Amino acid sequence: MPLKIYRRGPVWHYRGTIAGRRLRGSTGTTDKEVAARIVSQREAAEWKCRIDGPSAVLTFSQAAMLYRAAGKPTRFLEKIEDHWRDTLVKDITAGAIRQAALDLYPKASDATRNRQAIVPTQAIINHAAEMELCPPIRVRRFRTELNVRKPASLEWFRRFTAEASLHLAALAWFMFQTGARVSEAMAVRWDDINLTARTARIGQRKTKSERLAHLPPEAFAAVANAPRDRDRVFLYATRMAAWKAWRTAIKRAGIEVLPFHSCRHGFATTLLHKGVDPVTVAKLGGWRTPRHVLETYGHAQEDRTLTDLLSGTPLTQRGGRNAKTPRKIRAS
């Protein structure tokens, strides 16, 4: 039966069956004429969807609502939703997405355009594609220069924590020795800590999952000595509050200014240089793939004499006080 309109209070609603699908809802208007037009358009859209497929009527705003309802990341969505609005997804091309990135962020870097426009737009469309509502789309990113971030070393941490407050030192050791991001570390609560087992449960913002991290000596001591007068383990409620104290401690220590993420970076790089394989590092630090660990955190070591290892020379015999002097060969 076709859709019929009826009043519920001052607002007109509709119900009925179109193309074998039962529909009901609100028109959102108190004007009967406007309500009738809205229902007519809804009927036409349903028949078009039935005959031409769902991609014929799927708008970007509808695809974005499905994406949000699935619990996907919502950062950067508002601008692209306002840009595309009710544009049919089938009419959005890869070239149009690249141009939208330029229009939305005219003064930004190409890296920002990729991250804040191209990536979320493609993610919304491809999520709808997974639901078989439209074809998937591939968009070429803007070319960017590789920004090599510097990992924090153990020596850097020792100098930093010597000048940091107990609260800040605890946060730093925790991030460095568990690989937690600063937002993940600040969200850790006492219910997530098991001091007997020396573990911390860390919620992973990017993957919407959690992992159980081991607490090495410095991180364990920092957590064990933290005050229990609040739900969260670490003092800082916001990233900016922690950053202000972070910069002050760096200035006092007279060391290079490194961001919070250098802790996670140092976690991966240090383990890789200690010989831990990328698969294990990815699992310990909560990365999705070993490939990401290698490409992002696999910095080459500068020591050319590492090739001595090819001759079976133990590390303890390469240079320094433990190095063995080659035995002289007598001439015959």
C-alpha positions in Angstrom: 0.0 0.0 0.0 1.3 3.5 -0.7 2.5 5.8 2.0 -0.2 7.6 3.9 0.2 10.6 6.1 -1.5 11.1 9.5 -1.2 13.6 12.3 0.4 12.8 15.7 0.0 15.9 17.7 0.8 18.9 15.5 3.3 17.0 13.3 2.5 14.9 10.2 3.8 11.3 10.1 3.7 8.6 7.4 3.4 4.8 7.1 2.9 2.2 4.4 4.7 -0.3 2.2 6.7 0.5 -0.9 8.4 -2.1 -3.1 7.8 -4.7 -0.4 9.4 -2.6 2.3 7.4 -1.3 5.3 8.1 2.3 6.1 7.0 4.7 8.8 8.4 7.9 10.2 7.9 11.6 10.8 7.9 14.3 8.1 9.0 16.9 10.7 6.5 19.4 9.5 3.1 20.7 10.7 2.1 21.7 7.2 0.0 19.1 5.4 1.0 20.2 1.9 4.7 20.1 2.7 4.3 16.7 4.4 2.6 15.3 1.3 5.5 16.5 -0.9 8.0 14.9 1.5 6.2 11.6 1.4 6.0 11.7 -2.4 9.7 12.2 -2.6 10.3 9.3 -0.2 8.2 7.0 -2.3 10.1 8.0 -5.5 13.4 7.4 -3.8 12.3 4.0 -2.5 11.2 2.9 -6.0 14.4 4.2 -7.5 16.4 2.3 -5.0 14.5 -0.9 -5.8 14.9 -0.5 -9.5 18.4 1.1 -9.9 20.0 -0.2 -6.7 20.9 1.6 -3.4 23.7 3.6 -4.9 21.2 5.5 -7.0 19.8 7.3 -3.9 22.6 7.1 -1.3 23.7 10.5 -0.3 27.0 11.4 1.5 25.1 12.5 4.6 23.4 9.2 4.8 26.7 7.4 4.3 28.2 9.5 7.1 25.4 8.7 9.5 26.0 5.0 8.9 29.7 5.5 9.5 29.0 7.3 12.8 26.5 4.7 13.8 29.1 2.0 13.4 31.3 3.6 16.0 33.9 4.7 13.6 36.3 7.7 14.4 34.5 11.0 14.1 37.4 13.4 14.1 37.5 15.7 11.1 34.0 14.6 9.9 32.1 17.9 10.4 33.8 19.8 7.6 33.5 17.1 5.0 29.9 16.5 5.9 29.1 20.2 5.5 30.9 20.2 2.2 29.2 17.2 0.5 25.8 17.3 2.3 23.2 15.5 0.1 25.5 14.9 -2.9 24.9 11.4 -4.2 27.8 9.1 -3.3 27.9 7.8 -6.9 28.6 11.3 -8.2 31.7 11.8 -5.9 34.9 11.0 -7.8 38.4 10.7 -6.6 39.3 13.9 -8.4 36.4 15.7 -6.7 37.6 14.5 -3.3 41.1 15.9 -4.0 39.7 19.2 -5.0 37.5 19.3 -1.9 40.6 18.9 0.2 42.1 21.9 -1.5 38.9 23.9 -1.0 38.5 23.0 2.6 42.1 23.5 3.6 43.5 26.1 1.2 46.4 27.1 3.5 47.2 23.7 5.0 50.0 21.3 4.1 49.4 18.4 1.9 49.7 16.1 4.8 46.9 17.9 6.6 44.7 17.6 3.5 45.3 13.9 3.3 44.6 13.3 7.0 41.6 15.6 7.5 39.8 15.5 4.1 40.8 12.6 1.8 41.2 9.9 4.4 37.8 10.4 6.2 35.9 11.0 3.0 37.2 7.8 1.5 36.6 5.9 4.8 32.9 7.0 4.8 32.3 5.9 1.2 34.2 2.6 1.6 32.2 1.8 4.8 29.0 2.2 2.8 30.7 0.0 0.1 31.2 -2.7 2.7 27.5 -2.6 3.4 27.0 -3.2 -0.4 25.3 0.2 -0.8 27.8 1.7 -3.4 31.1 0.8 -5.1 34.3 1.4 -3.2 36.6 4.3 -4.1 40.3 4.8 -4.2 41.8 8.3 -3.9 45.4 9.2 -4.6 46.9 11.1 -1.7 48.9 14.3 -2.1 52.6 13.6 -2.1 54.3 14.6 1.1 57.8 14.6 2.3 58.6 11.9 4.9 58.8 13.5 8.3 61.2 11.4 10.3 60.4 11.7 14.0 63.1 11.2 16.5 62.6 8.5 19.1 63.3 9.3 22.8 66.3 7.3 24.1 66.8 5.8 27.5 69.5 8.5 28.2 67.0 11.2 27.2 64.5 9.8 29.6 66.9 9.6 32.5 67.8 13.2 32.1 64.2 14.3 31.6 62.8 12.4 34.6 65.6 13.8 36.8 64.1 17.3 36.3 60.4 16.3 36.1 57.9 16.2 38.9 57.0 12.7 40.3 53.6 12.9 38.4 55.2 13.8 35.1 58.1 11.3 35.5 55.5 8.5 36.1 53.6 9.5 33.0 56.8 9.6 30.9 58.1 6.2 32.1 54.7 4.6 31.6 54.5 5.8 27.9 58.0 4.8 27.1 57.9 1.4 28.7 54.4 0.4 27.6 54.2 2.2 24.2 51.0 4.0 25.3 49.9 7.2 23.5 49.5 10.1 25.9 45.7 10.1 25.6 45.7 6.4 26.4 48.0 6.8 29.4 46.0 9.6 30.9 42.8 7.5 30.6 44.3 4.6 32.6 42.4 4.0 35.9 43.4 2.1 39.0 41.0 -0.7 38.0 43.2 -1.2 34.9 46.3 -1.8 37.1 47.4 -5.1 38.6 50.5 -4.5 40.6 50.8 -8.2 41.6 51.0 -9.3 38.0 52.8 -6.0 37.0 50.3 -5.4 34.2 48.3 -2.4 32.9 45.2 -2.6 30.7 45.4 0.1 28.0 42.5 1.1 25.9 43.6 1.8 22.3 41.8 4.8 20.9 42.6 4.2 17.2 41.7 0.5 17.1 38.8 0.7 19.6 40.3 -2.2 21.5 42.5 -2.8 24.5 45.7 -4.6 25.3 47.4 -5.9 28.5 50.9 -4.3 28.9 53.7 -5.5 31.1 55.2 -2.9 33.5 59.0 -2.8 33.4 60.9 -1.7 36.5 60.7 2.1 36.1 57.1 2.1 35.0 56.1 -0.3 37.7 57.8 1.8 40.4 56.2 5.0 39.1 52.7 3.5 39.1 53.2 1.8 42.5 54.2 5.1 44.1 51.4 7.2 42.5 48.8 8.6 44.9 45.5 6.8 45.1 43.3 9.9 45.8 41.7 9.9 42.3 40.2 7.4 39.8 42.9 8.0 37.2 46.5 6.8 37.8 48.1 9.9 36.4 47.5 13.5 37.6 47.0 15.3 34.3 43.4 15.7 33.1 44.2 17.3 29.7 46.9 17.0 27.2 47.7 20.8 27.3 48.3 20.7 31.1 50.8 17.8 30.7 52.5 19.5 27.8 53.2 22.7 29.7 54.9 20.7 32.5 56.7 18.6 29.8 58.2 21.6 28.2 59.4 23.0 31.5 61.1 19.8 32.5 62.9 19.6 29.1 64.1 23.2 29.5 65.5 22.4 33.0 67.2 19.3 31.7 68.8 21.1 28.8 67.8 18.4 26.3 66.2 18.3 22.9 62.5 19.1 22.8 60.6 15.9 21.9 56.9 15.5 21.8 54.8 12.9 23.8 54.8 10.6 20.8 58.6 10.2 21.0 57.9 7.9 24.0 55.9 5.5 21.9 58.4 6.0 19.1 61.3 5.2 21.5 59.4 2.1 22.7 59.3 0.6 19.2 62.8 1.7 18.0 64.6 0.6 21.2 63.0 -2.9 21.0 63.8 -3.2 17.3 67.4 -2.2 18.0 67.6 -4.8 20.8 66.7 -7.5 18.3 63.0 -8.0 19.0 61.2 -8.9 15.8 58.6 -6.5 14.3 55.8 -9.0 14.8 56.4 -9.1 18.5 56.9 -5.3 18.7 53.6 -4.7 17.0 51.8 -7.0 19.4 53.5 -5.5 22.5 52.7 -1.9 21.4 49.3 -2.4 19.9 50.1 -1.6 16.3 47.9 -3.2 13.6 50.7 -4.6 11.5 54.4 -5.3 11.7 54.8 -3.4 8.4 53.6 -0.2 10.1 56.2 -0.7 12.8 59.0 -1.2 10.3 58.1 1.7 8.0 57.5 4.2 10.8 59.9 3.2 13.6 62.6 1.1 12.0 65.4 3.7 12.0 68.7 2.5 10.7 71.6 2.4 13.1 74.7 4.4 12.2 77.3 2.0 13.5 79.0 0.6 10.3 80.9 -2.0 12.4 77.7 -3.9 13.0 78.7 -5.9 9.9 81.2 -7.6 12.2 78.3 -9.7 13.3 78.4 -11.5 9.9 81.7 -13.1 11.1 80.1 -14.3 14.2 81.8 -11.7 16.4 79.8 -11.4 19.7 78.5 -7.9 20.5 80.5 -7.9 23.8 83.7 -8.2 21.8 83.1 -5.3 19.5 84.9 -2.2 20.7 85.4 -0.8 24.2 86.9 -2.5 27.2 85.5 -5.9 26.2 87.0 -5.9 22.8 89.7 -8.4 22.1 92.9 -7.3 20.4 93.6 -9.5 17.3 96.5 -11.8 17.9 99.7 -10.9 15.9 100.8 -13.4 13.3 104.5 -14.2 13.3 106.3 -14.1 10.1 107.8 -17.5 9.1 
